[in-house]
Amino acid sequence: MTTTSSAGVQDELLGILAAATGIPATLVTSDPDSKLEELGLDSLAAMELHAGVKSRFNVLIPEEEALAMSFTQVCAYVIERLGNA
């Protein structure tokens, strides 16, 4: 099933982020504008996030950019690219 709503995409991204990185969803949702690196994302976790998003949404998030992005920015990035697909 394909998720098309923004809320659905955000929920799925939250799940991917939590599963790939071990960052608790509550930490991300309590401050969605914090950079993922500040929440504990490292380069290996960025690779796992990249792979999870690519697998689920067929959207590429550059691993080096993921560290500097917030969850809000990741969501916007993916939703924008899904809209342009």
C-alpha positions in Angstrom: 0.0 0.0 0.0 1.3 3.4 -0.9 1.2 6.2 1.6 0.3 9.5 -0.1 -0.8 11.8 2.8 1.8 13.9 4.6 0.9 12.5 7.9 1.2 8.9 6.6 4.6 9.7 5.1 5.7 11.3 8.4 4.6 8.3 10.4 6.4 5.9 8.1 9.6 8.1 8.2 9.4 8.1 11.9 9.3 4.3 11.9 12.2 4.1 9.5 14.3 6.5 11.5 13.6 4.7 14.8 14.3 1.3 13.3 17.4 2.3 11.4 19.0 4.4 14.0 17.7 3.4 17.4 16.6 7.0 18.1 13.4 6.8 20.1 10.4 8.1 18.3 9.5 10.2 21.3 12.8 12.0 21.2 12.3 12.9 17.5 8.7 14.0 18.0 9.5 16.0 21.1 11.9 18.2 19.0 11.3 17.6 15.3 13.4 20.6 14.3 16.6 19.4 16.0 19.3 18.2 13.6 19.4 14.4 13.4 23.1 14.5 14.3 22.1 16.3 17.5 19.7 13.5 18.3 22.5 10.9 17.9 22.5 10.1 14.2 26.0 9.0 13.1 27.3 8.2 9.6 26.3 4.5 9.8 22.8 5.4 11.0 22.6 7.9 8.1 23.4 5.1 5.7 20.7 3.0 7.2 18.2 5.9 7.0 19.2 6.4 3.4 18.6 2.7 2.6 15.3 2.6 4.4 13.9 5.7 2.7 15.2 4.5 -0.7 13.6 1.1 -0.2 10.2 2.4 1.0 9.8 5.6 -1.0 12.4 5.3 -3.8 13.7 8.7 -2.7 17.4 9.3 -2.2 18.5 11.3 0.8 22.3 12.0 0.5 23.9 10.4 3.5 26.1 13.4 4.1 23.1 15.7 4.1 21.0 13.6 6.4 23.3 14.4 9.4 22.5 18.1 9.0 18.8 17.7 8.4 16.0 17.7 11.0 13.2 15.3 11.0 10.9 18.1 9.7 13.4 18.7 6.8 13.6 14.9 6.0 9.8 14.8 5.8 9.6 17.8 3.6 12.4 16.5 1.4 10.7 13.1 0.9 7.1 14.6 0.5 8.4 17.1 -2.1 10.1 14.3 -4.1 7.0 12.1 -3.9 5.0 15.0 -5.3 7.3 15.3 -8.2 7.4 11.6 -9.0 
